[in-house]
C-alpha cells in the first residue's frame, strides 16, 4: 500500500513540475501585473483625466497591497510623460466623449528630456545603450544599464501574462525590465505616487503629490 502511495505521489510530482514552470512563465506567481486591459488616468481635484499617450500595456502595478507600486517599461515610449505629470506640466482638456472619464490632459512640453539614451562604447564596434533619468534641474537621478545585474531597488523584470514573443523558431513569455516609478519619484523627486484601481470600469488612476 505504501509503495502505491509513493508511486502516486511521485507521478503527481512529475506532472506538477512542468505545470509550475508553465504557470511561472506566464507570470502567475509574480507580484506584479501589466495593465494590458486597463485605461490609465490622472486624478485632479477628484476628477479623472485620460493619461494618453501613456500606454497602459507598458505599465504595471502590484497585484495587491495598500501601497501599490507603479512600474513602467524601461525601453518603452511614455516615460517622459510620467515626469511631466509629477511636475504638473500639463493642461486639462474636459470632455464628455468617454462617460467614465472627465476628459484628457495635454502635456505642455513638446520635447522633454527627462529620459535620455547614451551609447557606452566598449570598442569601435560594440556598445551598450544606457538610459539616464533626469530631474527638473537636469541632474541625473538614475541610470539603467541593460547589461548590468538587475538593480532590484528600482527595477523589476515583469512578465506580461498571456503574451508570447517569437524569436526565430522559438517563442517565450513576454518579459521586460520595468522601472519602479513610485520608488524612483519618491526617493529622487520627493513626489508620492498614489494608485487607485477601479476593477469594474478597468481604470487605473494616478495621483502625484
N, C-alpha and C positions, 0 to 999 in steps of 0.2 A: 504494500500500500504506500509506504514511504517513497519507494522508488518511483511509483506512478506520479505521486505529488511532485517529486523533484523534477521529473521529466516534463510535467505540465508547466511548472514554474519556469524551467529552462527555455521551453518553447515560447512562452509568453514574453520572456525577457528578450529573446532573439527578435521577435516581432516588434517589440516596443522600441528597440534601438533605432532602426531606420525611421520609424514614425516620429520619434523625438527629433531626429535631425531634420526631417522634412518640415515639421512644425516650427523648429528653430529658424530654418532658412526663410520662413515666411513671417518672422517677427512675432510669433505668438507668445514668446517668453520674454520679450524685451519690455522695458517700462515705458517706452515712448510710442506714439503713433503718428504717422504722417497724415496731414489733413486733406487727403485727396478729395473727399466728398463734402467738404465744408466751404463756407464763404468766410473770408477774413474781413473784419470790420474794425473801425476805430470808434471808441466811445468818447463823446464830447458833450458835457453837461447833460448826461442821461440819454443822449440820442446816439444812434448807431449809423455810421457812415461807411460805405464800401471803401476798402483799403486798396482796391485795384490801382496800379498794376502789380501790387504784391500778389504773388501766386500761391494759393493755398497748398498746392501739391509739392511746393518746395519748403513748406513749413511743417513743423511737428511740435507736439506738446506731450507732457507726461500724461499717461493714461488715467491716473487718479492722483489724489492728494489735495490738500488745502492750499498749497503753494506751488501750483504747476509752473513748470519752466517752459519758455518758448525757445524753439530751436529753428534755425534757418540754414538751408543747404549752402555750403561754402562757395561752390563754384556756380551758383545759380543767379540769375538776374533778380534784382529786387532788394538786395541787402541795403543799398544806399537809401531806399525809401524808409526803412526802419529807423535810420538815423534822423531823417527829416521829421518823422513822427515824434521822436524823442526830443528834438529841438523845436518842435512846433512850427516847422517850416512848411505849412500847407494852408489852404483855404477851404472852407466848407462850401459844398455845392448842393443845397437842398433839392430834393427831387422825390416825386411820388411814383416813379417808374417801378421800383421794387417795393411791394407792400410790406416787406419785412425789414426794410431799411429806410433811413430818413434822408438818404442821398449819398453823395460820394465826396471825396476830397481831391483837391487839385494841389499837387506838390509844386511849391513855388521856386524850387531850384532846378533849372534845366539840365545842368551838368555837374551834379555834386561829386566831390572827390573824397568821400568818406571811406571808400573802398578802392584800393589801387593794387595793381599787379606789378611785380618786378621779376625780371629774369635773372636768376643767380647762376652764372656760368661755372661749370666745373672744368671745362676745357673749351676749345674753339667750336666744338660740335654739340656738346651736351649741356643742358641747363635744367634747372628746376624753377617752376613759376611759384613765387611766394605771393601771398595775399596779405597786404597790410591794411589795418583798420585805423582810421584817424578820428580824432575828436574835432570840435569846432575850432580849436586853436591850431589845427594841422599838426598835432603831435601824434606819433604812432602809439596806439594803445594796445595793439595786439598784432602778432604776425602768425599766419598759418602756413606751415610747411608740409605739403602733402607727402614728402619723403621721410619726414621725421616720425618718431614714435608718437602715437596719438596722445595729445595733451588732454587728459580726462577732466581737467579743471574747467576747460572752456569748450571742449569739443566732444561730440558723440558720433559713433558710427551707427546709423539707423537704417533699418530695412523698411522699404515700402511694401507693406503686406499685400499679397495677391498680385504683384507685378514681377515680371522677369525681364532680364536683359540678355540679349543674344550676342555672343561674340564668336564669329566663325560658325562652327557646327554645334557649339555648346551654349547652353543657357543657364542662367543662375538668377537668384533673387536680386532685386534692385537694392543695393546697399551703398549709401553715400555718407560722407562726413558732414556733420552739421555743427554750426556754432551755437553755443548756448547764449542766446541773445539776452535772456533775463539776467544771467550772472555777469556777462560782459558789461552790460549797460549799468548795472548796479555798482560793480566794482570800479569801473573806469570812467563812467559819465555821471554817477550819482543819480541815475534815473531808475525808478522802480517800475517794473512791467507787471501789470495785473491782467489775468486771463479769465474771461467768463465764457463758459461753454453752454450753448443752447442746443441740446441734442435734438429736440423736437423740430427745430427750424434749421438745423445744420449751420449755425453761425458761431464762429469763434471771435469774440470781441476783445480787442486790446485797449488798454488804457495805460498811459505812461505819465508818471508824475515825478 
